Amino acid sequence: MKTITVISGTNRIGSNTLKVAKIAEARLKANGVKVQVIDLALLPAGLFIPEHYGNAPASFAPFQEKILKTDGILVVTPEYNGSFPGVLKYFIDLLKFPESLHKMPTAFLGLSAGQFGAVRSIEQLVEIFMYCEANIFGRRCLLPAVATKLAADGTYITDDFARTKFEGLIDGFIDFIPSKE
């Protein structure tokens, strides 16, 4: 069974990013995939000090283990001020290099309050993951004006076009990840 780690790329409490990550989790599970969700809001508060660059503390170990023991990564990122959240970059910087992302199948799903659906965030993240020699899945899913595309309770995508793109990304990414057999 394949394992995919879904990273909710913000530490904002109650974010649409986590809601979309949970929708992705449900779709992946429905397709027979084992799923781990990394919610960056759960990163230890004491993590954010300069001494941890290149020397992640023991409190980061559970997050690192999820990355090292996964078959693929789905990054769900919002767009904040024309980029992705700084906490996501810090998370990437704390991962062991190069083994954490080297040859790792990786897909990106972007969302935004505005009209571009985090296209800039994804472009920037792709460059970082390519530097780390990840295997980038060529399909993207962008959810612009995300609040208008989610059910009131945030548990599913109501917009037919957005849901089709979302499902295509998830289903295609599962196929993109090599089987363990």
N, C-alpha and C positions, 0 to 999 in steps of 0.2 A: 504494500500500500504506500502510495506517495504521501509525503508530508509537505505541506506548504505553510509557510509562516507569513501571516498578514501583519504588516506594520501599519498601525494607525499613526500617521506622521505628524501629530501635534500633541502637546500636553494640555491643550485647552479642555477644561472640564465641560462635559455635555456637548461636545463638538459634533457637527455633522460628519466629520471625518471618521469618528469612531462608529457612528451609526452606519455609514457606508461600509466600513471594515466588517461590521457584524453581518451586514447583508451579504457581503462577499463570503464570509465564513459559512453562512447557511448554504449558499450556492455550492461552495466547495464540498461541504459535508454531504449534500444531496447527490453529488457526483462521486461519492465513495472515497474522498480524500480526507486524510487526517489533517487537522488544522490546529495551528498555534497562533494566537493573536498576541502581538506585542503592542500594548497601549502605553505610549510614551508618557502619559499622565501618571503612570505607576513607577517611573524611574525614581530611585531613592533621592530624596531632597539634597543630601550631602554630596551628591555626585558632581555637582557643578562647581568644581574648583580647579584652578590651573594645574595643580599637581597630578591630576588624573590623566592628563594627556600622555599617551604612551604607557600608562601604568594604571589601568582601570582597577578600581577597588574591588574587594570581594563581593560587595553588594551588587555589582554589575554582572557577576558570574551567571546567574540564571538567564539573563537576557542573551549573553554571549553563547551559552549552551544551546539555546533555541536556534540561533543562527548556524552554529556548527553542525547541528543534527537535523537540518532541514534539507529537503530536495529542491526547494524553490522559494522565492520571496516575492510577495505581492506588496508593493508599496502603495498605500493609499495616502495621497498628499493633498492638503489644501494649498491655495495660493494666498500668501500674506505679503502684501506690499511688493508684488511683482516677483516673488520668489517662494521658496518653501520655508517652513519654520526653522529657526536656528536650532531648536532642540533636535530636529531630525539630523542635521549636519553633525551635531555634537555626538549623537548616538552612533552615527557612521564612524566618526573619528575615534570613538572608544573601542570599536571592534578590532579584534586582532587582524593585523595586515601581514601578509596578503591572504591568509587561508580562509578568512570569513566570507569573502565575496568572490574569490578567484573561481572562475568557471561556473558560478552560481546562476542558474536560470532565474531571471528577474523580470517582472512585469510592473507596469505603472498605471495607476488609476488616479485621475486628478479631479478635484472639485473646487468650485469657487462660488462666492456670492454673486460675482459679476458674470460677464458674458463670455469669458475665454476658457473657463473650466480648468485652470491651472496648467495651461499649455507651457507657459514659461517655467513653472516649477519643474515640470517633467523634463523639459529640455535640459535644465541645469542638472537635475538628478541623473539623467542618462549619461552626461559627461563624467560625473563623479564615478558612477558604477562602471563605465567603460574604462576609466583609469584603473579601477580595481580589477579589471579583466573579467567582469561578470558577463554571462551570456544573456544579452538583452532580447526579450521577446518583442517582435516588431509591431505588434498591435497595441494601440492605446485606447483608453476610454476616458473621455472628458465629460464631466457633469457640470456645465455652467448653470448659474442660477439654481443651485442645488436644492434650496429650500422649496422651490416650486415643483421639484421632481420626486420628493420623498413624501410618503404617507405621513399623516399628522403624528403618528407614534414613532416614525422613523424606522420602521421595520421592513419596508419594501419600497421599491421604485415604482411610482405611479405612471410616469411618462413612458409610453410604448416605445418610442425611438430610443430613449436613454436606456431603458431596460434591455432592449435588443442588443445595443452596443455593449452594455455591461455583461450580459450573459455570453456574448461572443468572446469578450476578453477572457472571462473566467474559463469557459470551456476550451478555448484555444490554448490558453496557458497550461492547462492540465495536460493536453496532448503534447505541448512543447517540451515538457520535462521528461527526460529519458526514464524509462522503466528501470527498476532495480534488477530485474531478472536478467 
